[in-house]
Amino acid sequence: MIILKSGKVPNPIFIPEVILLNYSRQRELVFQAVLKNPIHPTADSVYEQVRRENPKISLGTVYRNLNFLSEMGMLRKISMPVGSDRFDGRLDEHYHMACTCCGRVFDVECATLEELDRQLLEHQGFRVQKRHLLLTGLCKECRGSGEDAPAD
């Protein structure tokens, strides 16, 4: 795996300076499990998925690798108000919504926040550097099923 000296994940098309990390088959399996999972898996679900290919991997190894990959900027850790942290392989600017019924986490695109950033800079002189937004509510499927109880 590779990361730039700045700590950011490189654009796969253009990699000017690269630091090579020691290759680890287990780390690669963990990384790929998150990249292939669009519902933002928990460490436990990554563990279950990776165990299919590597039955000897431990849950601790999965946790350590997820945290390492997050610290290196290769994955995004999503801290949840209730329940386990989630992991996201998508690193571009986007937001999340979590269903309080089924527990799934979805990506959200929202240009409105860029307008808010502009207004904050213009009116208060405050420059937003980073945003963390997690919306909670009911997803389309859970609203359609008439369920509205929080997931355990």
VOLUM-453326 format. One line per 3 residues: number of its first residue (from 1); their letters; for each residue x, y, z of N, C-alpha, C, O, CB. Coordinates in Angstrom, 3 decimals. Each point is the difference from the previous one (the first is absolute). Glycine has a CB too. Example, Ala and Ser with C-alpha at 12.3 -4.5 7.8 and 13.67 -1.06 7.14 Angstrom:
1> AS> 13.190 -5.690 7.800 -0.890 1.190 0.000 0.900 1.200 0.000 1.036 -0.019 0.665 -2.928 -1.154 0.581 | 1.542 2.223 -1.966 0.820 1.190 0.060 -0.770 1.090 0.730 0.509 1.108 0.169 0.675 -1.736 -2.314 .
END
This chain:
1> MII> 0.832 -1.175 0.000 -0.832 1.175 0.000 0.876 1.238 0.000 1.163 -0.049 0.400 -2.985 -1.191 0.800 | 1.264 2.333 -1.646 0.788 1.218 -0.093 -0.750 1.185 0.576 -1.229 0.062 -0.028 2.359 -0.973 -1.989 | -0.355 1.847 2.541 -0.550 1.291 0.417 1.010 1.075 -0.372 1.197 -0.267 -0.108 -2.524 -0.781 2.021 .
4> LKS> 0.843 2.242 -2.104 0.892 1.115 -0.293 0.668 0.477 1.274 -0.501 -0.258 1.095 -0.931 0.934 -3.037 | 2.550 0.011 1.818 0.681 0.536 1.175 -0.890 0.942 0.786 0.179 0.156 1.208 1.979 -0.382 -2.402 | -3.112 0.854 0.529 -0.936 0.899 0.680 -0.986 -0.765 0.868 -0.726 0.606 0.788 0.957 1.000 -2.671 .
7> GKV> -0.269 -2.938 1.748 -0.929 -0.815 0.773 -1.302 -0.258 -0.729 -0.874 -0.687 0.528 1.889 1.603 1.512 | -1.164 -0.380 -3.241 -1.233 -0.195 -0.762 0.119 -1.213 -0.906 1.098 -0.406 -0.382 -1.545 2.869 0.459 | -0.700 -3.031 -0.413 -0.026 -1.117 -0.936 0.229 0.551 -1.398 -0.623 0.988 -0.388 -0.956 -2.325 1.869 .
10> PNP> 2.464 0.712 -2.237 0.317 0.542 -1.318 -1.107 -0.237 -1.011 -0.752 -0.972 0.082 3.140 0.607 0.421 | -2.467 1.285 -1.463 -0.842 -0.210 -1.160 0.621 -1.173 -0.750 1.197 0.027 -0.285 -1.930 2.448 0.129 | -0.045 -3.504 -0.169 0.603 -1.175 -0.638 0.607 0.279 -1.370 0.794 -0.797 -0.501 -2.429 -0.557 1.736 .
13> IFI> 1.268 2.477 -1.843 0.541 0.315 -1.317 1.319 0.754 0.102 0.871 -0.172 -0.853 -3.193 0.234 -0.048 | 2.488 0.777 1.932 1.191 0.831 0.126 0.568 -0.125 1.407 -0.633 0.427 0.966 -0.258 1.172 -2.700 | 2.068 -2.173 1.855 0.631 -0.194 1.298 1.396 0.610 -0.053 0.948 -0.676 -0.401 -2.285 -1.450 0.837 .
16> PEV> 1.488 3.419 -0.032 1.296 0.662 -0.116 1.046 -0.524 0.981 1.115 -0.316 -0.413 -2.334 2.310 -0.365 | 0.887 -2.094 2.062 0.919 -0.496 1.009 -0.731 -1.079 0.781 -1.157 0.172 0.385 2.396 2.056 -0.226 | -0.565 -3.323 0.068 -0.680 -1.121 0.621 0.835 -0.567 1.138 1.223 -0.109 -0.097 -2.357 -0.407 -2.074 .
19> ILL> 0.457 0.162 3.237 0.633 -0.763 1.068 -0.611 -1.389 -0.051 -1.221 -0.143 0.061 1.636 2.212 1.408 | 0.401 -3.067 -1.578 -0.516 -1.361 -0.015 -0.100 -0.505 1.432 0.958 0.079 0.769 0.044 -0.504 -3.056 | -2.167 -0.092 2.631 -0.186 -0.623 1.304 0.403 -1.458 -0.112 -0.062 -0.588 -1.080 -1.814 2.187 1.689 .
22> NYS> 2.282 -2.171 0.487 0.275 -1.431 -0.019 -1.278 -0.722 -0.388 -1.057 0.228 0.587 2.866 -0.004 1.180 | -1.704 -1.096 -2.755 -1.179 -0.718 -0.462 -0.421 -1.010 1.050 0.827 -0.694 0.590 -0.138 1.007 -2.987 | -1.981 -0.377 2.613 -0.579 -0.974 0.907 -1.245 -0.546 -0.676 -0.915 0.758 -0.320 1.832 0.417 2.398 .
25> RQR> -0.960 -2.458 -2.294 -1.166 -0.627 -0.633 -1.256 0.267 0.830 -1.070 0.256 -0.552 2.547 -2.050 -0.446 | -1.345 1.734 2.315 -1.149 0.246 0.868 -0.485 1.443 -0.143 -1.204 0.238 -0.089 2.049 -1.979 1.699 | 0.071 2.697 -1.634 -0.372 1.403 -0.155 -0.691 0.214 -1.345 -0.994 0.721 -0.087 2.927 -0.024 1.552 .
28> ELV> -1.407 -1.320 -2.498 -0.601 0.127 -1.323 -1.416 -0.571 -0.017 -0.891 0.594 -0.607 3.173 -0.727 -0.424 | -2.505 -0.994 1.676 -1.342 -0.590 0.070 -0.969 0.931 0.736 -1.139 0.179 -0.429 2.161 -2.484 0.396 | -0.571 2.888 1.129 -0.832 0.932 0.769 -0.333 1.221 -0.855 -1.154 0.423 -0.068 2.205 -1.212 2.233 .
31> FQA> -0.042 1.345 -2.810 -0.183 1.178 -0.842 -1.000 -0.282 -1.120 -0.922 0.785 -0.222 3.267 -0.053 0.752 | -2.169 -1.831 -1.223 -0.889 -0.352 -1.112 -1.424 -0.271 0.480 -0.961 0.320 -0.700 2.924 -1.273 -0.520 | -2.104 0.369 2.398 -1.333 -0.265 0.538 -0.777 1.297 0.193 -1.201 0.048 -0.265 2.076 -2.105 1.401 .
34> VLK> -0.203 3.104 -0.679 -0.671 1.293 0.179 -0.296 0.622 -1.358 -1.098 0.512 -0.218 2.262 -0.175 2.432 | -0.201 -0.373 -3.127 -0.202 0.615 -1.311 -1.167 -0.638 -0.752 -0.700 0.679 -0.751 3.140 -0.151 0.672 | -2.649 -1.813 0.276 -1.054 -0.721 -0.727 -1.358 0.088 0.680 -0.984 -0.526 -0.519 2.726 -1.013 -0.317 .
37> NPI> -1.811 2.197 1.990 -1.228 0.003 0.784 -0.588 1.416 0.058 0.474 0.826 0.780 0.381 -2.779 0.588 | -1.874 2.244 -2.174 -0.536 1.358 -0.058 -0.848 0.411 1.212 -0.377 1.167 0.104 0.406 -1.436 -2.547 | -0.335 -0.649 3.353 -0.830 0.380 1.149 0.834 0.314 1.230 -0.523 0.011 1.114 -1.297 -1.433 -2.019 .
40> HPT> 3.102 1.674 0.723 0.849 0.457 1.087 0.029 -1.019 1.143 -0.686 0.177 1.007 0.175 2.200 -1.640 | 1.285 -3.418 0.480 -0.016 -1.096 0.969 0.601 0.361 1.357 0.810 0.919 0.124 -0.673 -2.450 -2.045 | -0.562 0.776 2.930 0.627 0.060 1.319 1.218 -0.909 -0.030 0.183 -0.762 -0.949 -2.400 1.248 2.119 .
43> ADS> 3.046 -0.412 -0.146 1.155 -0.897 0.093 -0.466 -1.452 0.055 0.625 -0.878 -0.595 0.700 2.667 1.785 | -2.422 -2.042 -0.478 -0.512 -1.378 0.093 -0.422 -0.542 -1.359 0.265 -1.162 -0.308 -1.027 1.643 2.632 | 0.103 0.349 -3.147 -0.410 -0.494 -1.308 1.199 -0.169 -0.940 0.010 -0.905 -0.834 -2.231 2.024 1.154 .
46> VYE> 3.227 -0.254 -0.186 1.237 -0.184 -0.777 0.655 -1.316 0.417 0.460 -0.764 -0.849 -0.125 3.285 0.644 | -0.294 -2.782 1.503 0.580 -1.244 0.527 -0.706 -1.219 -0.596 0.658 -0.936 -0.453 -0.047 2.123 2.593 | -1.938 -1.181 -2.141 -0.753 -1.135 -0.554 0.302 -0.186 -1.479 0.129 -1.131 -0.469 -1.941 1.519 2.151 .
49> QVR> 1.923 0.701 -2.413 0.284 -0.086 -1.427 1.419 -0.513 -0.251 0.207 -0.866 -0.850 -1.817 2.747 0.440 | 2.583 -1.349 1.146 1.402 -0.375 -0.215 0.252 -1.449 0.419 0.828 -0.685 -0.601 -0.147 3.077 0.962 | -1.386 -2.855 0.658 0.176 -1.386 0.465 -0.346 -1.024 -1.067 0.493 -1.127 0.047 -0.999 1.902 2.246 .
52> REN> -0.328 -0.409 -3.249 -0.336 -0.934 -1.086 1.239 -0.326 -0.841 0.140 -1.114 -0.505 -2.492 2.034 0.445 | 3.254 0.068 -0.086 1.228 -0.209 -0.768 1.169 -0.416 0.879 0.893 -0.721 -0.444 -1.703 2.395 -1.191 | 0.800 -1.216 2.885 1.103 -0.283 0.910 -0.578 -0.383 1.369 -0.114 0.850 0.882 1.652 0.766 -2.133 .
55> PKI> -1.900 -2.886 1.430 -0.657 -0.423 1.237 0.834 0.197 1.264 -0.550 -0.011 1.101 -0.655 -1.619 -2.477 | 2.513 1.810 1.243 0.867 0.136 1.179 0.147 1.444 0.483 0.628 0.240 1.031 0.591 -2.244 -1.823 | -1.779 2.956 0.074 0.140 1.403 0.403 -0.787 0.241 1.287 -1.080 -0.560 0.192 1.378 1.275 -2.608 .
58> SLG> 0.247 0.112 3.279 -0.685 0.286 1.271 -0.764 1.319 -0.104 0.301 0.846 -0.841 1.480 -2.109 2.121 | -2.766 1.416 -0.413 -0.765 1.239 0.052 0.918 1.166 0.373 -0.160 1.105 -0.518 -1.923 -2.391 1.154 | 3.036 1.045 0.251 0.963 1.031 0.388 0.823 0.492 -1.176 0.276 1.194 -0.112 -0.178 -2.211 2.363 .
61> TVY> 0.295 0.103 -3.128 0.766 0.367 -1.198 -0.842 0.877 -0.917 0.504 0.962 -0.579 0.813 -3.101 0.739 | -2.593 1.809 -0.290 -0.894 0.809 -0.835 -0.127 1.405 0.593 0.106 0.989 -0.725 -1.381 -3.064 0.009 | 1.048 2.168 2.030 -0.101 1.310 0.650 1.281 0.811 -0.179 -0.055 1.177 -0.357 -1.532 -2.158 2.027 .
64> RNL> 2.738 0.357 -1.424 1.272 0.717 -0.135 0.200 0.510 -1.423 0.431 1.135 -0.199 0.537 -2.553 2.020 | -1.278 0.585 -2.809 0.191 0.409 -1.389 -0.988 1.075 -0.414 0.372 0.918 -0.732 0.486 -3.189 0.226 | -2.107 2.189 0.949 -0.965 1.056 -0.310 0.455 1.332 0.595 -0.056 1.034 -0.665 -1.800 -2.739 0.601 .
67> NFL> 2.299 1.674 1.300 0.476 1.239 0.636 1.257 0.531 -0.682 0.134 1.207 -0.202 -1.112 -1.976 2.374 | 1.892 -0.120 -2.523 1.220 0.402 -0.703 -0.344 0.636 -1.348 0.515 1.067 -0.335 0.762 -2.919 1.480 | -2.145 1.199 -1.914 -0.380 0.523 -1.314 -0.723 1.337 0.128 0.145 0.871 -0.857 -0.309 -3.216 -0.010 .
70> SEM> -0.607 2.506 1.929 -0.672 1.287 0.253 1.026 1.078 0.334 -0.070 1.111 -0.527 -1.983 -2.323 1.347 | 2.998 0.891 0.049 1.035 0.959 0.381 0.867 0.393 -1.193 0.470 1.135 -0.074 -0.464 -2.107 2.376 | 0.208 0.053 -3.228 0.803 0.272 -1.185 -0.783 0.761 -1.068 0.565 0.403 -1.017 0.743 -2.462 1.510 .
73> GML> -2.605 2.253 -0.264 -0.821 0.727 -0.963 -0.473 -0.834 -1.159 -0.436 0.542 -1.015 1.658 1.445 1.655 | -1.148 -3.290 -0.512 -0.419 -0.878 -1.086 -1.460 -0.415 0.137 -0.626 -0.410 -0.978 2.970 -0.406 0.796 | -2.879 0.919 1.377 -1.416 -0.238 0.279 -0.492 1.130 0.879 0.792 0.674 0.661 -0.531 -3.196 -0.855 .
76> RKI> -1.550 2.727 0.202 -0.608 0.988 0.887 -0.760 -0.752 1.092 -0.801 -0.892 -0.280 0.610 2.617 -1.602 | 0.462 -1.343 3.133 -0.740 -0.563 1.121 -1.188 0.911 0.278 0.155 1.214 0.133 1.941 -2.280 0.857 | -3.278 0.473 -0.903 -1.221 0.754 0.287 -0.412 -0.348 1.419 -0.434 -1.120 0.268 -0.306 1.145 -2.720 .
79> SMP> 0.874 0.929 3.357 -0.407 -0.216 1.390 -1.510 0.115 0.082 -0.583 1.002 -0.414 2.783 -0.099 1.295 | -2.818 -1.927 -0.351 -1.456 -0.044 0.099 -0.430 0.398 1.408 0.663 -0.362 0.973 -0.767 -1.446 -2.738 | -1.007 2.553 1.888 -0.468 0.399 1.336 -0.447 -1.200 0.833 0.118 0.007 1.225 -0.822 2.190 -2.180 .
82> VGS> 0.196 -3.214 0.289 -0.412 -1.236 0.666 0.535 -1.154 -0.836 -0.157 -0.012 -1.220 -1.952 1.081 2.225 | 2.730 -2.023 -0.361 0.508 -1.153 -0.736 1.454 0.150 -0.388 0.682 0.947 0.393 -2.959 -1.325 -1.235 | 2.726 -0.576 0.065 1.403 -0.087 -0.391 0.360 1.001 -1.089 -0.841 0.389 -0.811 0.799 -2.789 1.431 .
85> DRF> 1.319 2.814 -0.624 0.507 0.841 -1.074 -0.177 -0.732 -1.325 -0.025 -1.230 -0.051 1.694 2.333 1.611 | -1.790 -0.328 -2.617 -0.095 -0.532 -1.355 1.226 0.457 -0.770 0.689 0.934 0.410 -3.232 -0.930 -0.347 | 2.811 -0.664 -1.181 1.164 0.329 -0.811 -0.426 0.210 -1.438 -0.885 -0.685 -0.512 2.378 -0.628 2.043 .
88> DGR> -0.842 2.280 -2.176 -0.369 0.420 -1.344 1.257 0.070 -0.850 0.993 0.610 0.396 -2.985 0.687 0.473 | 1.946 -1.922 -2.034 1.124 0.062 -0.921 -0.046 1.210 -0.908 0.945 0.252 -0.748 -0.851 -2.701 0.830 | -1.155 3.183 -0.029 -0.154 1.194 -0.827 0.543 1.203 0.765 -0.486 0.313 1.087 -1.550 -1.296 -2.249 .
91> LDE> 3.032 1.655 0.608 0.700 1.055 0.715 -0.313 1.406 -0.493 0.477 0.977 0.576 1.292 -2.614 -0.177 | -2.559 1.750 -1.451 -0.353 1.335 -0.476 -0.988 0.639 0.979 -0.529 -0.673 0.884 0.911 -0.028 -3.300 | -0.624 1.996 2.253 -0.888 0.741 0.897 -1.438 -0.470 -0.205 -0.591 0.231 -1.055 2.145 1.772 1.016 .
94> HYH> -2.099 -2.650 1.032 -1.398 -0.416 -0.011 -0.438 -0.241 1.435 0.815 0.053 0.922 -0.584 -1.089 -3.230 | -1.502 0.773 2.494 -0.572 -0.097 1.341 -0.747 -1.322 0.126 -0.070 -0.784 -0.947 -0.130 3.308 1.115 | -0.349 -2.753 1.000 -0.640 -1.292 0.262 -1.345 0.158 0.679 -0.244 0.954 0.738 2.488 -1.980 -0.564 .
97> MAC> -3.109 0.061 -0.446 -1.267 -0.094 0.716 -0.121 -1.442 0.501 0.306 -0.955 -0.715 -1.412 2.804 -0.707 | 0.655 -1.974 2.659 -0.123 -1.311 0.633 -1.469 -0.259 0.311 -0.684 0.847 0.573 3.019 -0.672 0.412 | -2.807 -1.350 -1.369 -1.373 -0.381 0.286 -0.085 -0.497 1.443 0.728 -0.911 0.393 -1.138 0.320 -2.831 .
100> TCC> -0.474 1.190 3.214 -0.145 -0.373 1.409 -0.776 -1.305 0.170 -0.095 -0.529 1.107 0.174 2.951 -0.509 | -0.629 -2.934 -1.689 -0.750 -1.253 0.069 0.885 -1.192 -0.381 0.180 -0.920 0.797 -2.296 2.176 -1.337 | 2.663 -1.238 -0.672 0.787 -1.147 -0.476 1.490 0.146 0.280 0.737 -0.984 -0.060 -2.439 0.649 -1.703 .
103> GRV> 2.156 1.556 2.069 1.402 0.220 0.335 0.925 0.219 -1.185 1.196 0.222 0.189 -1.630 -1.583 1.766 | -0.095 1.303 -3.178 0.868 0.227 -1.159 0.431 1.456 -0.073 -0.694 0.893 0.485 -0.451 -2.754 -1.710 | 2.311 2.089 0.605 0.548 1.348 -0.167 0.166 0.245 -1.491 0.561 -0.828 -0.717 0.643 0.756 2.970 .
106> FDV> -1.694 1.208 -2.710 0.004 0.340 -1.420 0.792 1.279 -0.236 0.122 0.838 0.894 -2.352 -1.959 -1.182 | 2.767 1.266 -0.922 0.674 1.229 -0.405 -1.031 1.055 -0.370 -1.084 -0.318 -0.489 3.070 -0.998 -0.323 | -1.634 2.579 1.052 -0.839 1.139 -0.348 0.862 1.014 -0.740 1.112 0.313 0.425 -2.629 -0.692 1.585 .
109> ECA> 1.001 0.883 -3.107 0.647 1.096 -0.729 -0.778 1.265 0.339 -1.230 -0.011 -0.034 2.043 -1.517 -1.876 | -0.122 2.617 2.237 -0.723 1.209 0.393 0.836 1.242 -0.297 0.915 0.338 0.752 -2.119 -1.632 1.040 | 0.883 1.966 -2.887 0.716 1.227 -0.366 -0.414 1.179 0.875 0.695 1.015 0.033 -0.528 -1.857 -2.379 .
112> TLE> -1.280 0.723 3.050 -0.488 1.083 0.847 1.027 0.383 1.062 0.099 1.171 0.366 -2.440 -1.954 -0.764 | 3.097 -0.177 0.892 0.986 0.300 1.034 1.131 0.876 -0.528 0.587 0.774 0.756 -1.150 -2.937 0.340 | 0.869 2.051 -2.362 1.008 0.884 -0.588 -0.482 1.449 0.031 0.791 0.919 0.213 0.012 -2.797 -1.693 .
115> ELD> -2.105 2.076 1.265 -0.580 1.345 0.093 0.061 0.489 1.442 0.271 1.177 0.236 -1.797 -1.657 -2.192 | 1.281 -0.391 2.913 0.109 0.363 1.410 1.432 0.432 0.322 0.208 0.995 0.695 -2.067 -2.610 -0.116 | 2.842 0.871 -1.080 1.406 0.365 0.205 0.264 1.420 -0.521 0.662 0.797 0.665 0.011 -3.236 -0.855 .
118> RQL> -1.191 2.745 -0.997 0.205 1.307 -0.613 -0.637 1.095 0.864 0.590 1.060 0.209 -0.541 -2.128 -2.504 | -1.249 0.799 2.786 -0.684 0.990 0.826 0.711 0.201 1.339 0.098 1.129 0.481 -2.258 -1.751 -1.584 | 2.648 -0.439 1.697 0.741 0.125 1.260 1.255 0.837 -0.186 0.338 0.826 0.848 -1.223 -3.047 -0.117 .
121> LEH> 1.564 2.005 -1.832 1.209 0.777 -0.280 -0.357 1.472 -0.243 0.658 0.904 0.515 0.448 -2.958 -1.497 | -2.138 2.270 0.204 -0.391 1.367 -0.351 -0.538 0.777 1.207 0.353 1.165 0.183 -0.867 -1.970 -2.494 | -0.329 0.184 3.130 -0.675 0.723 1.075 0.707 -0.063 1.353 -0.063 0.959 0.769 -2.018 -1.426 -1.970 .
124> QGF> 2.743 -0.629 1.499 0.682 -0.129 1.291 1.519 -0.061 -0.116 0.701 0.033 1.011 -2.708 -1.200 -0.188 | 2.517 1.078 -2.049 1.438 -0.105 -0.171 0.551 -1.367 0.397 1.203 -0.150 0.214 -1.074 2.584 0.190 | -1.003 -3.423 -0.307 0.392 -1.349 0.432 0.193 -0.890 -1.221 -0.918 -0.173 -0.802 -0.340 0.451 2.980 .
127> RVQ> 2.457 -0.841 -2.314 0.289 -0.906 -1.123 -0.119 -1.444 0.480 0.747 -0.448 0.871 0.799 2.161 -1.943 | -2.484 -2.417 0.495 -0.206 -1.420 0.332 1.125 -0.808 -0.628 0.279 0.131 -1.192 -2.805 0.163 1.320 | 3.164 -1.121 0.673 1.080 -0.836 -0.516 -0.434 -1.456 -0.179 0.484 -0.698 -0.891 1.148 2.222 2.000 .
130> KRH> -2.533 -1.961 -0.265 -0.433 -1.390 -0.076 -1.411 -0.101 0.551 -0.370 0.724 0.925 2.748 -1.561 -0.699 | -3.157 -0.059 -0.796 -1.369 -0.219 0.469 -0.197 -1.468 0.340 0.550 -0.886 -0.655 -1.383 2.805 -0.747 | 0.043 -2.157 2.431 -0.436 -1.357 0.348 -1.501 0.090 0.172 -0.482 0.657 0.923 2.701 -1.306 0.220 .
133> LLL> -2.958 0.003 -2.013 -1.452 0.078 0.078 -0.578 -1.403 -0.079 0.274 -0.744 -0.942 -0.269 3.042 -0.106 | -0.798 -2.647 2.033 -0.703 -1.275 0.020 -1.462 0.299 0.293 -0.346 0.469 1.084 2.419 -1.756 -0.316 | -2.913 1.012 -1.734 -1.437 0.183 0.161 -0.599 -1.328 0.451 0.422 -1.057 -0.469 -0.488 2.885 -1.311 .
136> TGL> -0.900 -1.789 2.674 -0.671 -1.227 0.422 -1.484 0.113 -0.311 -0.576 1.086 0.046 2.286 -1.469 1.778 | -2.315 -0.747 -2.138 -1.412 -0.046 -0.342 -0.350 -1.368 -0.528 0.668 -0.983 0.320 -0.673 3.429 -0.817 | -1.033 -2.519 -0.308 -0.460 -1.271 -0.560 0.270 -0.049 -1.497 -0.325 0.936 -0.730 -1.445 -1.093 2.505 .
139> CKE> 2.366 -0.942 -2.228 0.264 -0.171 -1.427 -1.312 -0.322 -0.732 -1.029 -0.269 0.620 3.394 -0.536 -0.122 | -2.296 0.841 -1.787 -1.175 -0.225 -0.848 -0.643 -1.359 0.286 -1.222 -0.102 0.106 2.254 1.554 -1.875 | -0.208 -2.488 1.893 -0.533 -1.347 0.224 -0.700 -0.103 1.349 -1.073 -0.596 0.094 2.893 -0.337 -1.527 .
142> CRG> -1.230 1.501 2.472 -0.610 -0.077 1.330 -1.261 0.864 0.087 -0.956 -0.377 0.677 3.226 -0.052 0.309 | -2.284 1.561 -1.650 -1.213 0.817 -0.021 -1.111 -0.735 -0.715 -1.163 0.077 0.395 2.534 2.012 -0.355 | -1.007 -2.813 -1.107 -0.996 -0.754 -0.774 -0.555 -1.191 0.765 -1.135 -0.421 -0.226 2.297 1.135 -1.840 .
145> SGE> -0.353 -1.256 2.974 -0.450 -1.174 0.774 -0.807 0.404 1.222 -0.549 -0.852 0.699 2.555 -0.395 -1.484 | -2.077 2.550 1.041 -0.763 0.490 1.159 0.728 -0.144 1.311 -0.579 0.251 1.057 -1.447 -0.825 -2.274 | 3.287 0.173 1.177 0.782 -0.164 1.236 0.622 1.328 0.375 0.442 0.760 -0.861 0.036 -3.177 0.320 .
148> DAP> -0.446 2.689 1.838 0.703 1.212 0.426 0.673 -0.166 1.344 0.327 0.985 0.662 -1.954 0.342 -1.949 | 1.836 -2.567 1.694 0.720 -0.274 1.233 1.491 0.014 -0.286 0.415 -0.492 -1.050 -2.339 -0.876 1.947 | 2.753 1.912 -0.004 1.453 0.004 -0.212 0.553 -1.415 -0.060 -0.507 -0.912 0.653 0.655 3.112 0.519 .
151> AD> 0.914 -2.365 -1.977 0.689 -1.287 -0.069 0.774 -0.234 1.281 0.457 0.953 0.631 -0.288 -0.777 -3.131 | -0.016 -1.441 2.895 0.771 -0.334 1.200 1.470 0.107 -0.264 0.808 -0.245 0.897 -2.611 -1.255 -0.142 .
END
